[in-house]
Amino acid sequence: MKNVTERLLADRSAADELEVFLGTRGGFSKQEQRKVIYEGGRLVVEYTAGHEVSSICVVDDYCDSMLDKLERDVAEALSHEGTEVAQRYLHSLCVVNGFFRHDDSFQIQPSPVDAPQPEFDYAAHSFLVEYSFSKSPHQLVNQHRSSRRFSELSLLLHALLRSVQLPNRSTTHEWVVTAGPEWASRYLQLGYFGGKEYPPKGSDEFSLTESLSPLEFADAQSYYTSLGVDSGKPLQLPTTFAESLAAYDRLDEPSKAKFCRASFWSQVSSRIFPVSQSAAFAALVSAVEVFLPEPAERCTECGRPTSLDRCANCNQPIAGPTRQFREFVEHYAPGIPARERNRLYSRRSSLSHGSTLLPGDLSEIGFRFTPQSTEAWSERQLLAQIVQLVLVNWLKSPS
């Protein structure tokens, strides 16, 4: 087979866009170990163990004119033709009644007046995020770029703002109770439809905000250290918000990906909490563990780290995961007593190894006023606060 990697993917960072493009070419495709085969075996993309594209090959009789056309089509699809501004909905426990604009990157603003909103305060109130991204002439690649940018922004806003909730991307159906003259149950698809048109048409400009007031700011120290959210109240931004956004923009791509992974686990915790408090707790610890250094070597048999420094007398690891977690939190979320940090990680270990569950997972009543329930609830609240402090402070001094 002929290797055409450099012709089709000179820029390895565009591998995801090439995959979207190849997936639209039709024909028979199948997946083998570390290979994806297109066009009935005439084009093969091979991957490394780390899931990166290692080579793209075509069969020897793939004629030059077809290969030339494929190269032109790929180049066009992956090209950048100016900037497009798109709109998507996010949700917040606080009401967005003003706007915030971050350069030419994104803008937060209220939802249109006809967009559905909850009828009570402690709920997910919708708001609009307008964001810019590099436009592609290929429809599906363009949609991919838009979705990728929105996912990144959603995770960024979730990490920096206390009440922001990510949209439910699941298309699953669930039983829901509808209130009215008579109570009833219906099997409905989860999701939010905020307007008459979806997806909204792209534009080259952000919406005008002359009729809106800027969102108000709150002291960052109290914003990130106070517990609870004033649900139904106007959304406020921490005074360090613009500074944090600028710090994120300065990160290199691997560091941005690490930050977004940590934020992802934080939002997973929020979303899964009604289903399992234990899983929600473990997800918060995973958000911190994203930032911990990976061991240089692992045992090929058990997968455990082999490169940890060990005590000369007992041969036990000197810097295990508990110590790494404790020291990292001490650095990026100072002020938490060592006893509390150790207790949080110990709780996570017992949950992950299956030796216990939080009390709320053992009963249909999610919270009871017992010492065990109160302790577990306060630990989860403390850990959620630690995670947000870690995310915000890591941006100031990424490691």
C-alpha angles and dihedrals in degrees: 000000000000118000109228099166096122092048095052103027112026088146105057091192088070094061093112091054091049089052090053090049095048090048090062096054095087124214126106117318132179137170126234129176106306090342135095114197122206135183094025093303098317094110123038129186113197125197137205123237086263090059095250122134108262100174145354116207137177128200117270093250093054096125121236095240092055091047091049091051092047090051092050092047092050092047091051094046093049095044125110116237106180128289132308127198117215134183129223135164128247128177134230137184085226123064118251106220100155140037141254125192124197106200109281091322108085145336131211117210141152121281118257114276092251094053113112115259132181120264096227136049106246095065145093106284113196125232135172128252117195114194139174127229138168110276125231125199089223109087099216094041087050091051089048091053091049093049092045092052093046091050090052093049092046091055092045093052092044089054096048102035120060100216104037116119126194120235119261105251093187118111092200123130124233137183110258132184117233118204124216140105085323126025114240141172125228132182104231140167116254118238147087127261109189106175149013095269129052127211092021117231115263122249136192095228139053118246118270115258103189091119093050132079120227116260113262124247131229129201106276095221094057092035093061100034102046117091125232133021128258093233116205092021121113115283113254128196125221114250088242093055098105090043091053092048091051090049090052091049089055094056120104117243097263090051092048089051091051092050092049091049090055091048089048092059090047092055091044087058091053093047098045097042095093089054101041128002090192094056090045091054093049091049091056091054089049088056089061094041090060088075097047116103117262115237112255093228137024131194111260090218105046102013093232121138114272098182099069117121109253135206112259091222107042101016091228119143113269097201107034127166094274092056092044090051092047094049094044093051090045089056100043101029103031121185098052109120115245090238090058093048092051092047092052093052091043089054090051092050093052091048095046093047092050097242095123146006130214112259093249090064093056098062140037086238101080097203133027128178097248127125090249094050094045092049093050092048093050091047091054092048091049092048092050089052091048092051093054092046090050092050094048096043094043089062089060093053113011117195 
